[in-house]
Amino acid sequence: MAKRASKKKVASKKKAEKVKQIVFSALLEALDDIIGPDGKASIIKFAGLANKYSKQLRPSLVNSLPRLDLIKLTDAMSRLLGFGSKALLRETGRKFAIYLHPYGYSLETLIEKMKRWIEGDWDISIIKEEESFKISIKNDPFQAGNYIWAGFFEVAATNSSPDGAKYIAGEVIGNDVDKSTTFEVKRQ
């Protein structure tokens, strides 16, 4: 009985957590670019969010949306786009990065912004090595967005590179138990 009450408490806490509208808007725009408006509408409908997000969602740093909606959306993306191949999810992550930060902030600045824009008990850590970055995401706010993050950080690392180097993500390791994601982004 106590375990059940604890799950309800965690669910209500997640329901109260917010995501800045700019994050949601960038992700929806990326979907529109990759799979078109009909594909985006299908994912939104599959996520059970058609009544909320069927129209254009303008980017905003003021307005917030429920984090639970972000989880539903990325779960639907993972289920529909990730079946058999993760390439569409990775490409969506690349477009997401372009829409979210088109000016190529440093990775540290980008991480600070993401932590402010997505509420909750989660963290991104980056360890810079000579030719790569090791990225770990604890309590992944997307929960099913492992390959979205990989594509996102490929573009983010490339855009923030002072010498214009291109980066590509290696193997993505996701752990469903603790909702963590780890991967390496290597210089090409």
Secondary structure in CASP SS format (residue, H / E / C, confidence):
PFRMAT SS
TARGET T0000
AUTHOR 0000-0000-0000
METHOD secondary structure of the structure
MODEL  1
M C 1.00
A H 1.00
K H 1.00
R H 1.00
A H 1.00
S H 1.00
K H 1.00
K H 1.00
K H 1.00
V H 1.00
A H 1.00
S H 1.00
K H 1.00
K H 1.00
K H 1.00
A H 1.00
E C 1.00
K E 1.00
V E 1.00
K E 1.00
Q H 1.00
I H 1.00
V H 1.00
F H 1.00
S H 1.00
A H 1.00
L H 1.00
L H 1.00
E H 1.00
A H 1.00
L H 1.00
D H 1.00
D H 1.00
I H 1.00
I H 1.00
G H 1.00
P H 1.00
D H 1.00
G H 1.00
K H 1.00
A H 1.00
S H 1.00
I H 1.00
I H 1.00
K H 1.00
F H 1.00
A C 1.00
G C 1.00
L C 1.00
A H 1.00
N H 1.00
K H 1.00
Y H 1.00
S C 1.00
K C 1.00
Q C 1.00
L C 1.00
R C 1.00
P C 1.00
S C 1.00
L C 1.00
V C 1.00
N C 1.00
S E 1.00
L E 1.00
P E 1.00
R H 1.00
L H 1.00
D H 1.00
L H 1.00
I H 1.00
K H 1.00
L H 1.00
T H 1.00
D H 1.00
A H 1.00
M H 1.00
S H 1.00
R H 1.00
L H 1.00
L H 1.00
G C 1.00
F C 1.00
G C 1.00
S C 1.00
K C 1.00
A H 1.00
L H 1.00
L H 1.00
R H 1.00
E H 1.00
T H 1.00
G H 1.00
R H 1.00
K H 1.00
F H 1.00
A H 1.00
I H 1.00
Y H 1.00
L H 1.00
H C 1.00
P C 1.00
Y C 1.00
G C 1.00
Y C 1.00
S C 1.00
L H 1.00
E H 1.00
T H 1.00
L H 1.00
I H 1.00
E H 1.00
K H 1.00
M H 1.00
K H 1.00
R H 1.00
W H 1.00
I E 1.00
E C 1.00
G C 1.00
D C 1.00
W C 1.00
D E 1.00
I E 1.00
S E 1.00
I E 1.00
I E 1.00
K E 1.00
E C 1.00
E C 1.00
E C 1.00
S E 1.00
F E 1.00
K E 1.00
I E 1.00
S E 1.00
I E 1.00
K E 1.00
N C 1.00
D C 1.00
P C 1.00
F C 1.00
Q C 1.00
A C 1.00
G C 1.00
N H 1.00
Y H 1.00
I H 1.00
W H 1.00
A H 1.00
G H 1.00
F H 1.00
F H 1.00
E H 1.00
V H 1.00
A H 1.00
A H 1.00
T H 1.00
N H 1.00
S H 1.00
S C 1.00
P C 1.00
D C 1.00
G C 1.00
A C 1.00
K C 1.00
Y E 1.00
I E 1.00
A E 1.00
G C 1.00
E C 1.00
V C 1.00
I E 1.00
G E 1.00
N E 1.00
D C 1.00
V C 1.00
D C 1.00
K C 1.00
S E 1.00
T E 1.00
T E 1.00
F E 1.00
E E 1.00
V E 1.00
K E 1.00
R E 1.00
Q C 1.00
END
